[in-house]
């Protein structure tokens, strides 16, 4: 992998100069970003034909890992590809019953984010990232129209990251990930019939280290941490890995019967598998990684679990315009199950649910804004209602939901831990408000998110799944500001957050991202963008990670974060090729030699990155 990656990197770096030599002054490129465009599925459903083009700017290109690309608002295990948890409460999108395994969701390709292309010439996009600490990322996209109204596209992503400590070799893997999406979109000649079809494959493996071994000789206080992780620290666990695999087939088709009236159909066939292997259980269980267990379980040498979620989902609906309103009316039938394969007699069998939904929108006069409402009701007495008002630069949104508890919280079967619960549905009220102002020099965007929760589900300090019977709230106030002056840009994103019940929901009270960037013209031809990100999360009692349950749970012993991180970078473009060099955790040793992202798990040490993105349009 290392040699092939190096060859690819060399090829990417030298190709722009070769390409420049091929094109002389008399040659004109007629294909480019403007001849390649795409839509998302929601735009097809809403009959929105405002096509987007591939990004040819350097905005946000300096983010070398997925967590930082998401503003660093995720708690992970210190390395790319590891289990991750969002700090705040996410917006409730559906009331479907879900399996509940979402530790690696950050790295998953979501149906809503798949791009359906329309190209006049073949479009290929290649991306590559590598670091000095063993991160390798490779991305490949190819889209091509077979005919003017029929396109095929392939998207492939590969992520590998190496251990920070206890590595037997330089490339001793911590995470091994790859996914691919194959999609096609077709439109009939009369534009009445449209088809979107996808096949998604997701394969993610994480080696479980359990954090670092602690003792009196190995300090855990961040002010005393030793800088060289690989030399000074050893992993707590060995012989454990988690793997998640997903295969999804997705189909959306619609037919226009008359002006303002269409029928559509969406089919999903999903199979998701979750594997856990502990080949050294008799040693690992002594570390308390499995919580409080009876000593008789020590007779088990190898512990394995295999859970499989299957879902067949069929949605039929109508959409169009009526008296100035856009509407989407649908009915969804689902058949699903979550089974622990080795203990099938105690697993949940095949279940069904039906969900009726309505989304309607009305554009205000003189194009001053839009009002939309949405409602969904399920056969198992769940519901979701919401409203969204956009007036010029203001956005107001409200959502209320009563949602079924995820399947894994209701029942779990294994050789060592089992439960069968009858939890109530979770209730959520969500209020969001934002304002955005922007002119040539200044940007100002305040906002807030208020979540009122009842029947909240969590894992307590003993790794026991628990339902809270009281109401509590989670509030975050956020403010984005930016100032652009000549060749210098300053921006800042600040979040103040509070949980009214910090006994069961904990998060950093302050999250701050500051960016400083300077544009420099080198040799009167090449624009260089030199900048730095300063990241800060206030210290807090973060949840810790359970490899066996594949979830985060409460702990009261160790605080994490609380120290600033400085990441420096330089971005530039050669023709259409984007390049970036980065130096993360530049301030290691000032004021500490390290920090924790999760109790026991060290954040990434000082790392150098290189990133290349090369789009081809013919």
Beta strands, then each sheet from edge to edge (+ up, - down):
strand 1: 36-39
strand 2: 52-53
strand 3: 74-75
strand 4: 85-86
strand 5: 116-119
strand 6: 123-131
strand 7: 136-147
strand 8: 150-162
strand 9: 173-187
strand 10: 193-207
strand 11: 240-258
strand 12: 261-278
strand 13: 303-322
strand 14: 325-340
strand 15: 351-363
strand 16: 369-378
strand 17: 383-391
strand 18: 394-403
strand 19: 411-412
strand 20: 419-420
strand 21: 426-435
strand 22: 437-438
strand 23: 442-454
strand 24: 457-459
strand 25: 465-467
strand 26: 472-485
strand 27: 488-499
strand 28: 510-522
strand 29: 526-537
strand 30: 544-546
strand 31: 551-553
strand 32: 565-574
strand 33: 577-584
strand 34: 596-598
strand 35: 601-602
strand 36: 607-616
sheet 1: 2+ 1- 5+
sheet 2: 3+ 4-
sheet 3: 22+ 23- 21+ 18- 17+ 16- 15+ 14- 13+ 12- 11+ 10- 9+ 8- 7+ 6- 36+ 33- 32+ 29- 28+ 27- 26+
sheet 4: 19+ 20-
sheet 5: 24+ 25-
sheet 6: 30+ 31-
sheet 7: 34+ 35-
end
